Amino acid sequence: MNLADQFGQIDIYLFDQLLRGRIAPGMRIFDAGCGYGRNLVYLIREGYEVFGVDSDPQAVEAVRNLAPNPANFRIENLERMTFLDAFADVVLSSAVLHFARDDAHFQAMLDGTWSVLKPGGLLFCRLASSIGIENQVRQISGRRFRLPDGSERYLVDEQLLMRLTAALGGQLADPLKTTVVQNQRSMTTWVVRKNR
């Protein structure tokens, strides 16, 4: 089996968390905005207990076809999920929160995502930011910006992520890590441990 077959199109920064042992067998994994399951291929294959939501019915159906327990995946919005609070050991949020319409929507999506995480659990989040491209983005309204690549996103920055970490009752598990893609867009990895 080659690496692509084994790991799928897993986010390289999520792979890093696996290598560090922060996501281990026996943990309950929740993918908040699972899409078509690109980050779940390895976890499902290795027998992790995996759950998730997405607002796209076709994406959820595709993940259900991958999973041994299709009922673990639901068509839901992050801000109105039906999963229990403190449900998961690890919550994944990869390229989801930057689709927020405004501050209130972002906070509702984040609160919903955070609520399913157990005390002591780990949030792995990748989202668009202005870090490193501050002078190349054009503000549309509030934290909505047009990026040099032409896309429109809700952008966070270091100050906001640090403020949110404290407000949520968490601690950074890693320093913030940002990748700037040749002055076109910027993606930040935010890994937070929920206080017990």
Secondary structure by P-SEA (a helix, b strand, c coil): cccccccccccaaaaaaaaaccccccbbbbbcccccccccaaaaaaccccccccccaaaaaaaaaacccccccccccccccccccccccbbbbcccccccccaaaaaaaaaaaaaaccccbbbbbbbbcccccccccccccccccccccccccccccaaaaaaaaaaacccccccbbbbbccccbbbbbbbbbbcc
